[in-house]
Amino acid sequence: MTMVRLGPWALVIAVVLLGGCSNSGTEQSTAVPAGWLKDADTSNVSAAQAEEISDRVATADEYHAAFARYRECLSAAGFELENVQFNHPVYEARVPNAAVEDGADSECYQAEFRYVDILWQNSDLVQEARDPSPAFRECLQERGIEPAENMNEILEQLREAGIEPPECLQ
């Protein structure tokens, strides 16, 4: 079985690679740059996912709907996700190895869930729920660096100090 889950260090890497931002509106803003989807190959996404990502924001309702479609797609291909749990704010599940080997997992994920999942995983809500900044702040302080106020600046401080984010999470 393959576990579908983004660990704290992977989220940090995604934040570092994609850049972060903060917005306290009711719609969840994302850390994904505005032009990001412009270059993404969305030719194999369903009409529902295309509509959900058209504003480059993933809401909780869109995330739940996209996951349900992904799960239904796998089921239609003869595979069932196991140990499905919604550990606020993300889904965790085991994907049968046969679904991965068959290509159904990749096909269903791409068509129904991939871009919504990326946008959601990088939303302010998810980032705040998995906020690794206390570890990063401590890591900087141990090196005599006064941590900045927001996550983007902290990540920049880590980069400038030559500190790889996973080093702070060990």
Disulfide bonds with the S-S distance in Angstrom:
Cys73-Cys108 2.07
Cys139-Cys168 2.19
